[in-house]
Amino acid sequence: MVMEDSRKPYSYKEYVAGLFAGVATVVVGHPFDTVKVKLQKHNTNVQGITYRNGFHCTARILATEGVRGLYIGATPSFVGMAFESSLLFGIYSQTKQSLQGGVQSSRPQPQVIIPSAAFAGAIISFVLCPSELVKCRMQIQGTDSLVPKCSGYSSSLDCALKTIKSDGVTGAFRGGSTTFLRESIGNAVFFSVYEYVRYYMHLQLKSGSSDHNNLVDMGIGILSGGLGGVAFWSTVLPLDVAKTIIQTAPDKSSPTNPFQVLNSIYRMSGLRGCYTGLGPTILRAFPANAAAIVTWEVAMKLLGIKNN
């Protein structure tokens, strides 16, 4: 993906396009995320319900809570993901332009892509952490919840207010370092895969003299975004498992070091435990990230930003 200098005066539009991409991600991916979080919380806990797999968890949610149960905690996701995605794509695009120094290259440059994506991921982790904490605490509620009903939350706002009241403002950023690591590493992987898959697919189409149209662009966006999402989560899922455990721990004195948490999970459940929720995560990763990339690229075109 090569950005032209002529885009610089319209840089705010990149943030707008990113916002639409975030909304698309939540619409497509939130039900999968709910299943993933429930698996991570319940199947790594000694007590409570243990789900056989993602399908069993989904069936339990639908049977006890209906479709609405799959979208529980979606409100902070829409707000957080829209803002986060806007920042992610905007910062990534602008940082990449800055590192290129106005010199455009037709071939992806890892020395530009990796630091740009890691920097964007690090910035958005500060937005994601509190919204994901609320989302996760809402998602582990329900009929099968390990959370006592008396300490449940009536809404996302109620969850946020109770968290701040009991733990202070810093409590909303519990799991912050883990989120920082996940987003920095994960986005470096995501954008690297996206850029290279997109580049080589366009190269193949040009060499094959294929007609280049919007449908082809959408197909490339689906594949490059989907594969980028799968690569992201395949790389950082253990950190995400640790983040879920840290953010949903009822005891404020529980460890917040992700490696300490993962070590504890490994001793109890082995490597498989560190990849709890892999099924629904990978199932979610392809369509959700494909939707994000296609929406972003379409929005860029509609806003008059050229994406070569």
C-alpha positions, 0 to 999 in steps of 0.5 A, a space after each residue: 500500500 503506497 500513499 501519495 503525498 497529495 493525501 497529506 492535506 486530507 489526513 483527517 479523512 483517514 481517521 474517518 475511514 478508520 472509524 467506519 472500519 471499527 464499526 464494521 469490525 464490531 458488527 461482524 466480530 463481536 459474537 465471536 469475541 463474546 464466545 472467546 472471552 467466556 471460554 478464556 474466563 471459564 475454561 481457565 478457572 478451576 471452578 464453574 462451567 467448562 465449555 467443550 468448545 466454541 460451538 458448545 459455548 455458543 449453543 449455551 449462550 443462545 439457549 439461555 440468553 438468545 442472540 442478545 447474549 452474543 452482543 452483550 458488552 457491545 456498547 463499549 466495543 462500538 465506542 472503543 473500537 470506532 475510536 481505536 480503529 480511527 486512531 489505528 489506521 490514521 496514525 499508521 498511515 501518517 507515521 508511514 508517510 513520515 518514515 518514507 520521507 516523501 519517497 514512494 516505493 511500490 514494494 512494501 518496506 518492513 522497516 517502515 511498516 513494522 515501526 508504524 504499525 507497532 507505534 499505532 498499536 501502542 497508542 491505541 492500547 490506551 484507548 482499548 484497555 478501559 473499553 475492553 475491561 468493561 466489555 470483558 466484565 460484561 461478557 462473563 456475566 450471564 446464566 453460566 457466569 462465575 460472577 455472583 448475581 449480586 455483583 453483576 452489572 446492569 449496563 456497560 456504564 454501570 460496570 464502568 462506574 462501579 469499577 472506578 468507584 471500587 478501584 479508582 481511575 487506575 482500575 479502568 486500566 488494569 491489564 494495560 501493559 498486556 494490552 500494550 504488548 498485544 497491540 504493538 506486536 499484533 498490529 506489526 504482524 497484521 499490517 505486514 501480512 496485509 501489505 505483502 498479501 495485497 502487494 503480491 496479489 496486485 502483482 499477480 493480477 497485473 502480470 495476468 493482465 486481469 481487468 482491475 475493478 472494484 470487485 477485484 479490489 474488494 476480493 483482495 481486501 477480503 483476503 489480505 485483511 482476513 489473513 492479516 487478522 488470522 496472523 494477528 491473533 495466532 501470534 498474540 492470543 496467549 497475551 489476550 488470554 492473560 489480559 482477560 484473566 487479569 481484567 476479570 479477576 475479582 481480587 484487586 491483588 491478583 497478579 497483573 504480570 501477563 507472563 506470571 498469569 500465563 505461567 500459572 495457566 500453563 502449569 494448570 492446562 498446558 500450552 492448550 490453556 494458553 490458547 484458550 478460545 483459539 477456535 472462535 478467535 480464528 473464526 472471528 479474525 478472518 471475517 471481522 478483519 476482512 470487513 474492517 479492511 474492505 470498509 476502510 478501503 471503500 471509505 478511503 475511495 469515497 472520501 477521495 483518498 487514493 490508495 495505490 
